[in-house]
Amino acid sequence: MQKFVRNMIVISAAASMCSSALAGTATATMTNTVTISNSCSISTLGFTTTYDPIVANAATNQYTTASVTTTCTVGASPVITLGQGANANTGSTNAVPLRRLSSGGGTPSYLNYGLFSDTNHAVTWGNTAATAPAAVTATGLPTTITIYASVPSGQTSAPAATYTDTVVATVTF
């Protein structure tokens, strides 16, 4: 029995020494960082319409709409501009674009048209910050803005064809 008691004392002492050896602690602080950069994506939906220079649009402009959608990081200040188009007329500038639709082919015909930021078709939407509509509110969700288009009346020299133009929409943030 003495041997058993002595072994138990030795085991208890060893266990006591081990637990006191593990009783100390040390700490460190870990700093975690995430940076969110301003970011935007942009997409467009062009217009499709018909134009009758002889009857319906002889004296009345053809009005239609297109749209541009941006999704921007909260806190960004996106500005959307619209380029002059692939068929810009002589004298066209970024501030005052003279856009034209083209029938394509070897000797294309053209239809003049305009893109505007207001329902009255009075404020031309150009390719400068000054001609862009008011800044878009960045909510982190898609924001769609209507583009108001007008094909002026009386363009009787254009033959029957399908007319197209390509305009680059840019979001600066």
C-alpha positions as protocol buffer text, in pm:
chain_id: "A"
residue {
  index: 1
  type: MET
  ca { x: 0 y: 0 z: 0 }
}
residue {
  index: 2
  type: GLN
  ca { x: 289 y: 233 z: 74 }
}
residue {
  index: 3
  type: LYS
  ca { x: 416 y: 178 z: -276 }
}
residue {
  index: 4
  type: PHE
  ca { x: 72 y: 269 z: -413 }
}
residue {
  index: 5
  type: VAL
  ca { x: 50 y: 585 z: -202 }
}
residue {
  index: 6
  type: ARG
  ca { x: 404 y: 684 z: -302 }
}
residue {
  index: 7
  type: ASN
  ca { x: 320 y: 634 z: -675 }
}
residue {
  index: 8
  type: MET
  ca { x: 5 y: 840 z: -635 }
}
residue {
  index: 9
  type: ILE
  ca { x: 203 y: 1123 z: -476 }
}
residue {
  index: 10
  type: VAL
  ca { x: 455 y: 1114 z: -761 }
}
residue {
  index: 11
  type: ILE
  ca { x: 174 y: 1116 z: -1023 }
}
residue {
  index: 12
  type: SER
  ca { x: -4 y: 1402 z: -839 }
}
residue {
  index: 13
  type: ALA
  ca { x: 317 y: 1604 z: -820 }
}
residue {
  index: 14
  type: ALA
  ca { x: 390 y: 1549 z: -1189 }
}
residue {
  index: 15
  type: ALA
  ca { x: 37 y: 1651 z: -1285 }
}
residue {
  index: 16
  type: SER
  ca { x: 66 y: 1957 z: -1065 }
}
residue {
  index: 17
  type: MET
  ca { x: 393 y: 2058 z: -1230 }
}
residue {
  index: 18
  type: CYS
  ca { x: 245 y: 2012 z: -1580 }
}
residue {
  index: 19
  type: SER
  ca { x: -64 y: 2221 z: -1511 }
}
residue {
  index: 20
  type: SER
  ca { x: 143 y: 2501 z: -1359 }
}
residue {
  index: 21
  type: ALA
  ca { x: 372 y: 2493 z: -1665 }
}
residue {
  index: 22
  type: LEU
  ca { x: 68 y: 2553 z: -1892 }
}
residue {
  index: 23
  type: ALA
  ca { x: -96 y: 2822 z: -1677 }
}
residue {
  index: 24
  type: GLY
  ca { x: 81 y: 3124 z: -1836 }
}
residue {
  index: 25
  type: THR
  ca { x: -76 y: 3305 z: -2136 }
}
residue {
  index: 26
  type: ALA
  ca { x: 15 y: 3570 z: -2386 }
}
residue {
  index: 27
  type: THR
  ca { x: -210 y: 3765 z: -2624 }
}
residue {
  index: 28
  type: ALA
  ca { x: -176 y: 3955 z: -2949 }
}
residue {
  index: 29
  type: THR
  ca { x: -422 y: 4175 z: -3136 }
}
residue {
  index: 30
  type: MET
  ca { x: -503 y: 4088 z: -3496 }
}
residue {
  index: 31
  type: THR
  ca { x: -612 y: 4379 z: -3719 }
}
residue {
  index: 32
  type: ASN
  ca { x: -825 y: 4285 z: -4020 }
}
residue {
  index: 33
  type: THR
  ca { x: -882 y: 4534 z: -4302 }
}
residue {
  index: 34
  type: VAL
  ca { x: -1113 y: 4540 z: -4604 }
}
residue {
  index: 35
  type: THR
  ca { x: -1094 y: 4828 z: -4852 }
}
residue {
  index: 36
  type: ILE
  ca { x: -1389 y: 4900 z: -5080 }
}
residue {
  index: 37
  type: SER
  ca { x: -1290 y: 5096 z: -5388 }
}
residue {
  index: 38
  type: ASN
  ca { x: -1534 y: 5306 z: -5586 }
}
residue {
  index: 39
  type: SER
  ca { x: -1659 y: 5095 z: -5872 }
}
residue {
  index: 40
  type: CYS
  ca { x: -1929 y: 5120 z: -6138 }
}
residue {
  index: 41
  type: SER
  ca { x: -2066 y: 4904 z: -6414 }
}
residue {
  index: 42
  type: ILE
  ca { x: -2270 y: 5038 z: -6707 }
}
residue {
  index: 43
  type: SER
  ca { x: -2509 y: 4893 z: -6963 }
}
residue {
  index: 44
  type: THR
  ca { x: -2733 y: 5048 z: -7227 }
}
residue {
  index: 45
  type: LEU
  ca { x: -3051 y: 4978 z: -7416 }
}
residue {
  index: 46
  type: GLY
  ca { x: -3077 y: 5165 z: -7746 }
}
residue {
  index: 47
  type: PHE
  ca { x: -3393 y: 5278 z: -7916 }
}
residue {
  index: 48
  type: THR
  ca { x: -3581 y: 5122 z: -8206 }
}
residue {
  index: 49
  type: THR
  ca { x: -3850 y: 5315 z: -8388 }
}
residue {
  index: 50
  type: THR
  ca { x: -4000 y: 5377 z: -8731 }
}
residue {
  index: 51
  type: TYR
  ca { x: -3981 y: 5701 z: -8924 }
}
residue {
  index: 52
  type: ASP
  ca { x: -4210 y: 5814 z: -9206 }
}
residue {
  index: 53
  type: PRO
  ca { x: -4067 y: 6130 z: -9369 }
}
residue {
  index: 54
  type: ILE
  ca { x: -4364 y: 6164 z: -9608 }
}
residue {
  index: 55
  type: VAL
  ca { x: -4669 y: 6133 z: -9383 }
}
residue {
  index: 56
  type: ALA
  ca { x: -4628 y: 6085 z: -9008 }
}
residue {
  index: 57
  type: ASN
  ca { x: -4296 y: 6267 z: -8972 }
}
residue {
  index: 58
  type: ALA
  ca { x: -4330 y: 6523 z: -9251 }
}
residue {
  index: 59
  type: ALA
  ca { x: -4388 y: 6796 z: -8993 }
}
residue {
  index: 60
  type: THR
  ca { x: -4366 y: 6608 z: -8661 }
}
residue {
  index: 61
  type: ASN
  ca { x: -4049 y: 6484 z: -8490 }
}
residue {
  index: 62
  type: GLN
  ca { x: -4030 y: 6115 z: -8406 }
}
residue {
  index: 63
  type: TYR
  ca { x: -3978 y: 6075 z: -8030 }
}
residue {
  index: 64
  type: THR
  ca { x: -3862 y: 5761 z: -7852 }
}
residue {
  index: 65
  type: THR
  ca { x: -3651 y: 5659 z: -7553 }
}
residue {
  index: 66
  type: ALA
  ca { x: -3341 y: 5458 z: -7473 }
}
residue {
  index: 67
  type: SER
  ca { x: -3178 y: 5396 z: -7135 }
}
residue {
  index: 68
  type: VAL
  ca { x: -2851 y: 5363 z: -6953 }
}
residue {
  index: 69
  type: THR
  ca { x: -2814 y: 5165 z: -6630 }
}
residue {
  index: 70
  type: THR
  ca { x: -2531 y: 5198 z: -6382 }
}
residue {
  index: 71
  type: THR
  ca { x: -2452 y: 5008 z: -6066 }
}
residue {
  index: 72
  type: CYS
  ca { x: -2205 y: 5199 z: -5851 }
}
residue {
  index: 73
  type: THR
  ca { x: -2051 y: 5162 z: -5509 }
}
residue {
  index: 74
  type: VAL
  ca { x: -2227 y: 5362 z: -5240 }
}
residue {
  index: 75
  type: GLY
  ca { x: -2052 y: 5696 z: -5209 }
}
residue {
  index: 76
  type: ALA
  ca { x: -1928 y: 5710 z: -5569 }
}
residue {
  index: 77
  type: SER
  ca { x: -2026 y: 6015 z: -5777 }
}
residue {
  index: 78
  type: PRO
  ca { x: -2094 y: 5870 z: -6121 }
}
residue {
  index: 79
  type: VAL
  ca { x: -2125 y: 6097 z: -6425 }
}
residue {
  index: 80
  type: ILE
  ca { x: -2262 y: 5942 z: -6746 }
}
residue {
  index: 81
  type: THR
  ca { x: -2162 y: 6082 z: -7083 }
}
residue {
  index: 82
  type: LEU
  ca { x: -2269 y: 5983 z: -7434 }
}
residue {
  index: 83
  type: GLY
  ca { x: -2026 y: 5995 z: -7726 }
}
residue {
  index: 84
  type: GLN
  ca { x: -2090 y: 6168 z: -8059 }
}
residue {
  index: 85
  type: GLY
  ca { x: -2172 y: 5841 z: -8234 }
}
residue {
  index: 86
  type: ALA
  ca { x: -2001 y: 5653 z: -8515 }
}
residue {
  index: 87
  type: ASN
  ca { x: -2160 y: 5872 z: -8785 }
}
residue {
  index: 88
  type: ALA
  ca { x: -2120 y: 6220 z: -8635 }
}
residue {
  index: 89
  type: ASN
  ca { x: -2181 y: 6504 z: -8879 }
}
residue {
  index: 90
  type: THR
  ca { x: -1921 y: 6766 z: -8975 }
}
residue {
  index: 91
  type: GLY
  ca { x: -1880 y: 7017 z: -8694 }
}
residue {
  index: 92
  type: SER
  ca { x: -1982 y: 6772 z: -8422 }
}
residue {
  index: 93
  type: THR
  ca { x: -1808 y: 6816 z: -8086 }
}
residue {
  index: 94
  type: ASN
  ca { x: -1822 y: 6637 z: -7753 }
}
residue {
  index: 95
  type: ALA
  ca { x: -2014 y: 6931 z: -7605 }
}
residue {
  index: 96
  type: VAL
  ca { x: -2249 y: 6968 z: -7905 }
}
residue {
  index: 97
  type: PRO
  ca { x: -2275 y: 6630 z: -8077 }
}
residue {
  index: 98
  type: LEU
  ca { x: -2437 y: 6622 z: -8421 }
}
residue {
  index: 99
  type: ARG
  ca { x: -2546 y: 6261 z: -8433 }
}
residue {
  index: 100
  type: ARG
  ca { x: -2659 y: 6074 z: -8742 }
}
residue {
  index: 101
  type: LEU
  ca { x: -2796 y: 5730 z: -8816 }
}
residue {
  index: 102
  type: SER
  ca { x: -2644 y: 5566 z: -9123 }
}
residue {
  index: 103
  type: SER
  ca { x: -2798 y: 5332 z: -9380 }
}
residue {
  index: 104
  type: GLY
  ca { x: -2452 y: 5174 z: -9420 }
}
residue {
  index: 105
  type: GLY
  ca { x: -2323 y: 5031 z: -9744 }
}
residue {
  index: 106
  type: GLY
  ca { x: -2095 y: 5191 z: -10005 }
}
residue {
  index: 107
  type: THR
  ca { x: -2275 y: 5527 z: -10027 }
}
residue {
  index: 108
  type: PRO
  ca { x: -2472 y: 5561 z: -9703 }
}
residue {
  index: 109
  type: SER
  ca { x: -2764 y: 5792 z: -9643 }
}
residue {
  index: 110
  type: TYR
  ca { x: -2808 y: 5960 z: -9306 }
}
residue {
  index: 111
  type: LEU
  ca { x: -3084 y: 6060 z: -9066 }
}
residue {
  index: 112
  type: ASN
  ca { x: -3008 y: 6327 z: -8808 }
}
residue {
  index: 113
  type: TYR
  ca { x: -3113 y: 6256 z: -8451 }
}
residue {
  index: 114
  type: GLY
  ca { x: -3052 y: 6380 z: -8100 }
}
residue {
  index: 115
  type: LEU
  ca { x: -3017 y: 6234 z: -7753 }
}
residue {
  index: 116
  type: PHE
  ca { x: -3143 y: 6442 z: -7461 }
}
residue {
  index: 117
  type: SER
  ca { x: -3153 y: 6423 z: -7082 }
}
residue {
  index: 118
  type: ASP
  ca { x: -3495 y: 6586 z: -7047 }
}
residue {
  index: 119
  type: THR
  ca { x: -3848 y: 6501 z: -7160 }
}
residue {
  index: 120
  type: ASN
  ca { x: -3874 y: 6829 z: -7352 }
}
residue {
  index: 121
  type: HIS
  ca { x: -3580 y: 6731 z: -7575 }
}
residue {
  index: 122
  type: ALA
  ca { x: -3412 y: 7063 z: -7496 }
}
residue {
  index: 123
  type: VAL
  ca { x: -3091 y: 6957 z: -7313 }
}
residue {
  index: 124
  type: THR
  ca { x: -2855 y: 6767 z: -7543 }
}
residue {
  index: 125
  type: TRP
  ca { x: -2675 y: 6484 z: -7367 }
}
residue {
  index: 126
  type: GLY
  ca { x: -2314 y: 6506 z: -7480 }
}
residue {
  index: 127
  type: ASN
  ca { x: -1976 y: 6361 z: -7405 }
}
residue {
  index: 128
  type: THR
  ca { x: -1867 y: 6611 z: -7137 }
}
residue {
  index: 129
  type: ALA
  ca { x: -1945 y: 6636 z: -6767 }
}
residue {
  index: 130
  type: ALA
  ca { x: -2113 y: 6972 z: -6833 }
}
residue {
  index: 131
  type: THR
  ca { x: -2359 y: 6813 z: -7079 }
}
residue {
  index: 132
  type: ALA
  ca { x: -2426 y: 6503 z: -6870 }
}
residue {
  index: 133
  type: PRO
  ca { x: -2741 y: 6489 z: -6661 }
}
residue {
  index: 134
  type: ALA
  ca { x: -2717 y: 6556 z: -6289 }
}
residue {
  index: 135
  type: ALA
  ca { x: -2496 y: 6311 z: -6103 }
}
residue {
  index: 136
  type: VAL
  ca { x: -2648 y: 5972 z: -6045 }
}
residue {
  index: 137
  type: THR
  ca { x: -2704 y: 5862 z: -5685 }
}
residue {
  index: 138
  type: ALA
  ca { x: -2484 y: 5561 z: -5615 }
}
residue {
  index: 139
  type: THR
  ca { x: -2681 y: 5312 z: -5404 }
}
residue {
  index: 140
  type: GLY
  ca { x: -2501 y: 4990 z: -5487 }
}
residue {
  index: 141
  type: LEU
  ca { x: -2811 y: 4885 z: -5683 }
}
residue {
  index: 142
  type: PRO
  ca { x: -2885 y: 4930 z: -6054 }
}
residue {
  index: 143
  type: THR
  ca { x: -3000 y: 5283 z: -6139 }
}
residue {
  index: 144
  type: THR
  ca { x: -3167 y: 5333 z: -6477 }
}
residue {
  index: 145
  type: ILE
  ca { x: -3179 y: 5672 z: -6647 }
}
residue {
  index: 146
  type: THR
  ca { x: -3399 y: 5743 z: -6947 }
}
residue {
  index: 147
  type: ILE
  ca { x: -3241 y: 5889 z: -7260 }
}
residue {
  index: 148
  type: TYR
  ca { x: -3490 y: 6089 z: -7466 }
}
residue {
  index: 149
  type: ALA
  ca { x: -3432 y: 6057 z: -7841 }
}
residue {
  index: 150
  type: SER
  ca { x: -3567 y: 6263 z: -8127 }
}
residue {
  index: 151
  type: VAL
  ca { x: -3547 y: 6215 z: -8503 }
}
residue {
  index: 152
  type: PRO
  ca { x: -3633 y: 6556 z: -8653 }
}
residue {
  index: 153
  type: SER
  ca { x: -3918 y: 6580 z: -8901 }
}
residue {
  index: 154
  type: GLY
  ca { x: -3887 y: 6645 z: -9273 }
}
residue {
  index: 155
  type: GLN
  ca { x: -3582 y: 6437 z: -9358 }
}
residue {
  index: 156
  type: THR
  ca { x: -3726 y: 6348 z: -9699 }
}
residue {
  index: 157
  type: SER
  ca { x: -3399 y: 6276 z: -9883 }
}
residue {
  index: 158
  type: ALA
  ca { x: -3340 y: 5953 z: -9691 }
}
residue {
  index: 159
  type: PRO
  ca { x: -3436 y: 5641 z: -9887 }
}
residue {
  index: 160
  type: ALA
  ca { x: -3611 y: 5343 z: -9732 }
}
residue {
  index: 161
  type: ALA
  ca { x: -3352 y: 5144 z: -9533 }
}
residue {
  index: 162
  type: THR
  ca { x: -3260 y: 5049 z: -9179 }
}
residue {
  index: 163
  type: TYR
  ca { x: -3049 y: 5320 z: -9020 }
}
residue {
  index: 164
  type: THR
  ca { x: -2817 y: 5262 z: -8722 }
}
residue {
  index: 165
  type: ASP
  ca { x: -2560 y: 5440 z: -8513 }
}
residue {
  index: 166
  type: THR
  ca { x: -2335 y: 5332 z: -8228 }
}
residue {
  index: 167
  type: VAL
  ca { x: -2289 y: 5566 z: -7932 }
}
residue {
  index: 168
  type: VAL
  ca { x: -2044 y: 5492 z: -7653 }
}
residue {
  index: 169
  type: ALA
  ca { x: -2185 y: 5552 z: -7303 }
}
residue {
  index: 170
  type: THR
  ca { x: -1922 y: 5613 z: -7036 }
}
residue {
  index: 171
  type: VAL
  ca { x: -1956 y: 5631 z: -6659 }
}
residue {
  index: 172
  type: THR
  ca { x: -1684 y: 5825 z: -6477 }
}
residue {
  index: 173
  type: PHE
  ca { x: -1673 y: 5786 z: -6100 }
}
